[in-house]
Amino acid sequence: MSSTTITDLTETQDVDNVPRPVVALSATMVSKDWEHARHQHRKAQLIYSMRGILNCEIEDGVWIVPPQCAVWIPGDLPHSARGSGETECYCLFIEPDAAPDLPKTCCTISVSPLLRELLLKVAGFPELYALGSREDRLIAALLDELAAAPVEDLHLPMPRDPRLRRLAEMLLANPTDKTPKGNWATRIGMSERSMSRLLLHEIGMSFGRWRRQLHVILALQRLTKGESVQTVALELGYENASGFVTMFRKAVGKPPARYLSDRTTRVESASVPGIRLPDKVSH
């Protein structure tokens, strides 16, 4: 298959009418930022990022997709997607009942070397591969690996309450704003206690944790473009890199350099010629 833009992948092919449980589309290379407006399809969608940062937004939240991760979008769920900088990705469209234990909600998942190799292999299959064939069996193996893939906590929940939505939009527009929580509450016409209680009820996060999650998402967008930790820390309003690294580790369990190097190691080990992947990769 030839490479094309993601808008072509999702707009020019009627994937819902292809009579196969899985439709795989070729790699995408886009040399500049792109955005695909809100849309939906009956089949679930998996978008795997080989290179660059992808963002997927639904009504309830934003999902970040760093390199070597994928976003799962259930069928019939309205969503928009966009890429930052030069991106390369693969898309799968999957019948909701194609396999048991597939995710039921939108999520970012970590892609193992075995799952990555299966994705690359399946992307080269003909659209109407023969049912019961070797291609069909490899797709079944891919679905097994997908169901077992670990979920990454790279989700920024978005509240529905109009006042909280305004708060979220202001923070997204100016993430370096260090205004205290009480002042934010005043800006949106709420008491600090009411704002905290409603945030916890609507998104399951405190104000501080929500803002940390936003900073992790924005940091990953910049770090994967090659910006230094020091530069990103200052851009996000931290006084020094140390404070930023502490926040990042608290949010995702690893410092930024380790988080990104783990992904580099993963793709390099999966790409070494002659490497034999095990039949099952433990998660």
N, C-alpha and C positions, 0 to 999 in steps of 0.2 A: 504494500500500500504506500502511496506517496504521502509525504508530510503536508499538512495544511494548517490553517488557523483554527483555533478552538471554536470560533463562531461558525465556521464551515462544518466542523464536526458535529455541532449540536443543532444546526439549523437546516442543513441541506439534506440530511438523511433521516427518513422517518423510521427511527429505530424501533418504535413501538409495534410496527407492523411486520418486522422481520420474524419469521416463524422459527426462532431458535431461543433456547433459554438464556444464552449469553451472546451479545453482539460486542465485538472488540473493535476499537477504532485506533488508527495509527498514531504514532508520536506526533506531537505538536511542537513546533518551534516558532516562537514569536519574538522578534527582536526589540519590541517596545511594549509598554504597558497596554493591556487590553481589558475590556469589560464586556460581559455578556448579560444583558438585562434579564429581569425576573421572568422565569418561564417554568414549565413543569412537564413531566412525561410519566406515562404509566409505569414504565420499568424503573427500577432502582438504578442509581448511577454510582460508579466508583471512578474517581479521578486521582491518578497517581502522579505525583510530581517527581520527575527525574532531576530537574534543575529549576531553580527559581521558587518564588513564594506564590502560592495560590490562596485566595480567600473565597469562602463560600458563605453567603448570608441568607438566612431564612428569617421569618418574623420574630422568632424567639432568640436568635443569637447569630454570632459570627464565628466561623471555624477557620483556623489558620492551618495551612498545609505546607510545612517546610519540606525541603528536599528529602527524598526517601520515605516520605509519608504519603498517605492517601486520605481523601475525604469520602465518606459513604453518605449518600443522599437517598433516603427511601423513596419509593415510587409515589407519584401524585403529590409530591411536596414542592410547593412553589419556592424557587430559590434563584439567586443571582450568583455570578462568579466573576472573579477578576484576577489577573496576574500582574505581578510587579516585576518590571525589568524583563530580561530575557528568560523565557520559560520553556520547558520541554516536559510534556506529560502524555499520559495514556488514559484512555477512557474505556470503561466497560459499562454496558447497559445490561441489567440482569433482571429476569422475571422474578417478581417477589417470592414466588414459591419454588424457585429453581433449586434450593437446598435448605435444609433445616438449620436453625441457629444463626442465620444471617442477622446483622444488626437491625433492630426495629426503629431506631432513631438516628438522626444525623450525628456523625462522630468523625473524629480524626483517628486513623489507625496507623500503627507502625508496620512497615513492610519488611519482612524477613528476606534474606537472600533467596530462599526457595520461592517465596511468593513473587518476588521481583522477576526471577527467571521465568516463572510460569506466565506472568503478565506479558513479558516481552515476547514469549513464544506464541501465546494465544493471539496477540495483536497481528500476527502474520497469517492467521487462518483465514480461509475464504468465508465470506458472510454466511453462506448456506453450507456449512460443513456437514458431513454426513452424520446423522444420528447413529450412535452405537460404534462410531469409528474411533481411531486413536485420538483424533482431535477432541472428540466428545469426552473421552476418558481423561484427557489432560485438563479439560475445562472442569470436570468433576473434582479433580485433585486441587485445582485452583480454588474452587468454591470451598473445599474442606479447609484449606490454609487460610482463606479469608475469614471464615467463621471462627477460627482459632486465633486470629491476629489480636494483639493487645491494643487497647484503646489509649490514645494519648490525651492528656488533659490540656488541650489547646483550644478551648472553647470559651468565647466571651459571650455570656448570656445577656440578652437584651430585655429589659422590662417592658411590660405592656402599658402600665399606667402612664398617661400623657405627661405628668410632671416628671416622673422618673425617666421617661424616654427623652425628655428635654435635657435632663441632667446628663444622660449617656451621650447625647449628641454634642453637648458642650465639651465634655471630657474628650470625646473622639476628635473634636475640632482643635482642642488645645491640651494635649495630654501632659504637657510640662507645667500646667497651672497648679501651683501648690496651695491654692485656697483651702483653708480648713473645712472640715466636713460641715460644721455648723453654718458657715457662710454659704456653702453650696445649698444647704437646706433653705436658707433665707431666699436665695436667688430663685428657687422654684416654688416658693410660697408654702413651705412646710416647716414644722418644727424638726429639730435634729433627731429627736426620739422617734417621731412618726416616719421620717425618711428612712431611718435605720431599720425600723420594724417592717416597713413595706418592701424595702430592698431585699431583706432576708426572706420574706414571704414569696416575692415574685421570682427572684433569681437564685435563692439559696446561698447568697454570699453577703458578707459585710461590705461596706463601702471600701475599706482598705484592701480587702482581697480582690474585689472587682477591679480596682485601679491597678493593682499589681499584675493581674492577668492581662489587662490592656497593655501595660508596659512590656510584658513578655512578648506579646504578639507583635508590637511595634518594633521591639528590639530584634526579633528574629528576621523581620523584613529587612532591616538594615544590615545585620551581621552577615546574612547570606549573600548580600551584595558586596561584601568585602570590607565594610567599614570596621574600624577597630572598636574594641570594647570601650576604650576611653572616650572616643568620639560619640558613640551611642549613648553612653552614660550621661555625658554633658548635654546631648540633644534632648534627652528625656528629663532633664532638670535635676539630675543627681550631682552632688558637689564633687564626687570623685568616683573612680571606677570601682573601688572597694564596696561602697554602699550599693551600687548597682548589682555587682556580682552576688552580694548577700541576698538581695531581693530575688534575683533570678534563681539562685539555688533553693531558696525557700519555696518558690512557686513551682519549680519543675523537678527538684531533687538533684540537679547537677549544675555546676557552673557553666557559663556560656561556651567556653572553649571545649569542654568535655562533651557537652550536648551536641555540638556541631561536629567534633572529630569522630564521635561514635557513628554519625551518619556517613561521614566520608569513608571510614573504615568499612562500614557495611557495604557500601556500593563498590569499593575497590576489591574487597574479598569476593564479592559476587561476580566481578568482571575478570578475575585472573584467568587467563587461558588454561584449560586443562583441569581447573579445580572441579572436584566432584562434590556436588551438594548432597547432603544426607537425604534419605527418603523422607525424614520428618525433622523439622527444625523445632526444637523446644522453645517455648515462649516464656 
